[in-house]
Amino acid sequence: MHSSTLSFRAGDDFAEQTRALANIVGLKSSDYIRQAVREKNERVMAQRIAALSRELSAEHLAVNESLEGSLADGLD
C-alpha cells in the first residue's frame, strides 16, 4: 500500500485533546485521527446514499402515480 502524508494546522488545545484521547484508547495520535476521518467519511457517504435513495424513491413514486391512470386504457 502506498501511503501519503496529509498535514493540517490545529490549535494547541485540539492537538493536546487528540493526543490525550488517542492515549486513552491505546492508539498513536496518527492512528486515532486516521480512524476518526475514516468513520466521518463513512457517515457522510451513508448520508449521501440515504439522500439519493430518498430522491430516487420520490421520482419512482411520481412516475408510478403518473402511470396509474393509464392502467385501464384500452382494456375491457
N, C-alpha and C positions, 0 to 999 in steps of 0.2 A: 504494500500500500504506500502510495506517495503521500507525504504529508506536507502541508504548507503552514506557514506562520501567519497568524492573524493577531494583530495588536490593536488596542484601543486605549484611550485615555479614561481613567477612572479616578474619582476623588479618593482621598486617603481613607475616609470613612467606609466607602464602598469596598475598597481593596481589603481593609482590615476585617470587615464583616465577612467578606467572601472567604478569606483565609481562615477565619475562626470557624465558620460553618463547615468548610471543607475538612478541617481538622476534626470536628465533632463527628462527622460521618466517615472519617478514616480515608479521605481522598486527598490527593495533591490538588492544589487550587486550580491548576490547568484542567485536571480531570473533572473537577466539580463544575467548572464553567462549561466545559465541553458537554457534559451531561445535561446541564440546565438549558443550554442552547438547543440541544437535540430535542429535549422534551417540549420546549417552546415551539420549535419548528413543527413537531408532530401535532400539537394543539392547533396551531394556525392552519395546517393542512386539513385537519379534521373539520375545523370550522368552515373552511373553503369548500370542502366536499359536501358538507351539510347544506351550505347556501346554494351550491349548484344543484343539489338534489331537490331542494325546495323549488327552485326556479324551474327545473325540468318537470317536476310534478305539476306545477301550476300550468305550464304550457300543455302538458298532456291532458289535464282536466279541461282546459279551454278547447282543445281540438275535439275531445270526446263530446263536450256539450254542443259544439257547433255541428257535429255529425249526427247527434241524437235525433234530430227532427227528420233526418233523411232516411232513417232505418226502414220506414214503411213505404217509401217512394217506389211505385211500380209493382208493389206486391199486393196480392189479393188475399 
